[in-house]
Amino acid sequence: MITFSIITPTWNSELYLAETIESVISQKGDFAIEYIIADNASTDSTLDIANRYKALIDKVLYPVHCTSVSLKIISGRDVSMYEALNKGFSVASGDIYAWINSDDLYLPGAFDIVARTFRKYAGILWLKGITSRINANSILYKIGKCNLYDTEWLRKGVYGRDLYFVQQDSVFFRPSLWATSGKFDHGLKLAGDYALWVAFSYKADLYSLNAYVSCFRTTEHQLSKNIEKYNEEMRRVGPPRDLTCKLLSLYSRYERRIPGFVRPFVFRSLFGKRKFNVIDMDNNSEPNLISAGYYESPGN
């Protein structure tokens, strides 16, 4: 049986935490959930909310739709959310790791399709589903798409810097990958996920899962809105930008202006044929690997 270990770092997260918790512990399917909340000594009602759900789970009063659910709470001073995440993963014991921030959400059915994909394809060490976007009122305002990722470009630090991001909330990975490439730099405030993806890319290919998995919430005061500081951290921890990075940045900026019938030829002349690994769903909603798919555009 597969067990998910999901970490949520918190700090004064009372506004949305209950929604995040319920999106984790309400997942349905043939798997267990080990949920770990790592709190940075919150001074609002964050811990009260977390403890309320823990009590419901411990007393078997919360309806469980998978094999089992457990909730553990870690509380103490952290220099950054990445220290909190390191603490959480240090006590995790599951077969699939992930983290979800305290204002984001997993969609119903997310764990089921992720579990079935990892179960079917033992060689996959990490994958990324589709991230959509919700606003401060939990209203969906942007439906995500299945972005594609090239391993060489991941190693060059392209994604997030010169192309679209690897959105963290829809990434799942095996403990073996974390054991060999994991742990965050506590000194980072924003780009710890970016640094982790670069490290992961040296060990394994990233697979794109063509399924809606999570929602990223945009709010007025969130840390990720400070794009200048995010870019500064990416420059500090990422590989030096080479000619490929610069060409990709230019291509992505002007791609829409290139006529559709010409676009593949332009892309191929600049970058050659690139291999992207995609997991798609068949008519029975079973995951199927398109491992030899070569695409002539970095988008979907």
N, C-alpha and C positions, 0 to 999 in steps of 0.2 A: 504494500500500500504506500502511496506517495503522501508525504507530509510537506506542506508549505510552511516555511519560516518567514514571516512578514514582520518587518521592523517599521515602527513609526516614531521618529524623533519629535518631541514636543517641547514647546516653551510658550506659556500663556496662550494656549490654543483652544480656549473654551468655545469660541464662536462656531467652529466647524467640526470639532473633534468627534462628536457623536455621529455625524454623517459618515466620517471616514471609518470609524470603528465598525459601524453597521455594514458598510460596503465590504468589509473584510469578513466578518464573522457570519454574514448571511449567505455566503457563497454555497452553491449546491453542487454536489457531485461525489464521486468515489475517491475521497482524499481526506486527510486530516489537516487542521490548521493550528499552527503554533504561532500565536500573535504576541509580539513583544513591543511594549511601549516604553521608550527610553526618554525620560523627562529631565529637562534641565532646570530643576528646582523652580517650577512654575509658582507664581504668586496669585494666580486667579483660580478659577474652579476646574482647571485642567485635570488635576489629580482626582478630584471628587468625581468627575465624569468617568475617568478611566476606572476608578475603583467601583463605581456603580455597575459598570458592565462586567467587571471581574466577578463581583458578588453574584450577579445573575447567572453567569456561566458556571461558577463554582457550585452554585445551588441547583443547577440544572433547570433554571427558570427561563432561560433564553432559548427560543426554538432553534435547534441545530439541524441543518439540512445536508450535512456531510457526515463523515465517519465520526469525527470528534473535533472539538474546539477547545483550546486552552488560551488563557491570557495571563501574561506575566508583565509586571510593571517594575521598571528600574528607575530610580530617582536619585539625582545627585548633580553637582556642579559640572558643567561641560564647557570647554573653551569654544566649542562650535558644535553645530549639528553633526559634523563628521565624527567627532569624538563620541557622541551619543550613538551614532550608527555602529561604530567599531565596538562599543560596549554591547549593543544588541546582537550583532553577529557573533560576538565571542561566546555567547550562551545559546546560540541557535543550534538546533539538532536535526533539522529537516532535510529533505531531499531536493527541494527547490527553494532558493533564496530570492527575496525581493524587498524593496522598501517603498512605502507610500507616505508622502508628507501629510501633515495633519489637517490639510484643507483640500486634499485631492480625493478622488473616489475610484474604486474599482467598479466596473459594470457587472451586472448579473451575468453569470455564465463564464466570466473571464477565467477563473481557476480551472473550470472543467476542461475548456479547450486547451489551456496551457498544460495541464496534467496529461491529457491524452496525447499531446504532441511530444512531450518529453518521454512518455511511456513508449510511444511507437518508435521514436528515433533516439536510441541510446547514445549516439555519437554527437548529438547537439548539446553544447555546453551552455550556450546562452541564446536568447531570442528576444525579439521586441515586437509587441503588438501595436495596434493603432491607438493613438492618443487623440481624444477629442477635447474640446474646451467648454467649460461652464463659467458663468459669471458669479458674482458675489451672492446672488440669489439662487444659485444652483440651477440656473436655466442654461440649457445647451445652446450655444450660439455659433459654434464652428465644429462641423463634423470632420474628423481626422481622415488621413489617407495612409495607405501602406507605403511608407518610404523605403527605399532600397539602400543597402550599405555595402560598399566594397572594402574588403579587408585591408588592402594596401592603403587606401585612402583613410581608413580608420587609424592606421599606424602613423600616417602623416598628420593626424590631428585636424583633418579637413572638416569633419562634421561638427557644427556649432560655430566654427570659425569662418569657413568659406562656403559651406553648404548648410542645409537644415540640421537641426539638432538630433541627437539620440535622446528622445525624451525619457527620462528616468522612470516615470510612473508606470510605463508599460514594458519595462525590461525585467526578465526573470533569468536566473542563472543557477548552475549547479554548485554545490559547496566545494567541489574539487577545484573549480575555477577561482573561487574566492580564496581558497587555501594557498594557491600558487601565485596569485596576482593581486589579491585583495588588500584591504586596509587602507584607510584614508589618511591623508595628511591633515592633522588637526588644525594646522595653521590656515587652511583654506576656508573660505566663507561661502563661496558660490560655485566654484568649478571643480569640486571634488568628483562629481560624476563624470565629467569630461576626462579627467586624469585617469579614472578607473577604466573607462572604455578604451582608451589608448593602451593601457596595460593589458586588458583582456584580449585585445586584438592580436597581441603577440603570441597568444596561446590557442586561440580558436576563432573560427569564423562566426560572425553574427548573422542569425537567420531572421528574416522579416516574416512575421506571422500576420497573414491577411485576415485579422479578426479584431473587432472592437473590444478593447481591454479596459481602458481607463479614461478618466477625465481629469484634466489639469484645470485648476481653478485660477482665474485671474482676479486679483483684488488690487485696490489702490496702493497699498503700502507693502506689498510682498517684496522680499529681497531680490527675486529674479528680475524685477523691473529695472534694477540698476544695471543696465546693459553695459555701461562703460566699465564698471568694476568687474563685471563678469568677463568682459573681453580682456581686461588687464590680467586677471588670474589665468585665463586660457593662454595668453601669450607667455606668462611666466612658467607654467607647468607643461605646455605643449611643445612638440618638436618644432624646430625652425621651419618657417614657411619656405617651400621651394617653388620652382617654376610651375609644377603641377597645381599646387595650391592656388597660386595667383591666377592661372588660367581657369581653374574651376570657379573661382570667385567671379571672374569676368563673364564666363559662360552662363552661370546661373543668373547673373544680373540681366543679361540681354537675351536669354533663351526664348522668352515669349515673343520677342521681336523678329525672330528667325522664322521664316515660313515653315510650316509643318513638314512638307515634303523634302525640304533641304536639311532640316535639323539633324536627322541621323547621320548624314554625310559629314556635316560640320563636327558633330560630336566624335565620330569615329576618326576623323582626320586629326583631331586634337588629342584624343585619349585612347584610341583603339577600342576593341570590344572588351567590356568589363563584365565580370561574373558577379551576379548577385544571387544569394540563396533565399528562396521564398517558400514559405509553407502556405498553401492555399487550401480551401475547403472544397470537397467534392459535393455531389448532390445529396449525399447522406450526412453532410456536415462532419465528415472525417478528414483529419489533416493529411495532406499529401505534399510531399517534398518535390519542388521543382529545382533539383540540384544542379542541373546543367543549363540553366537559363541564362542566356547572354542578352543584355539589354543595351540599347544605344542611347540611353538618357539616364541621368542619375535619379530622376523622379520616378513615380509609379506609372 
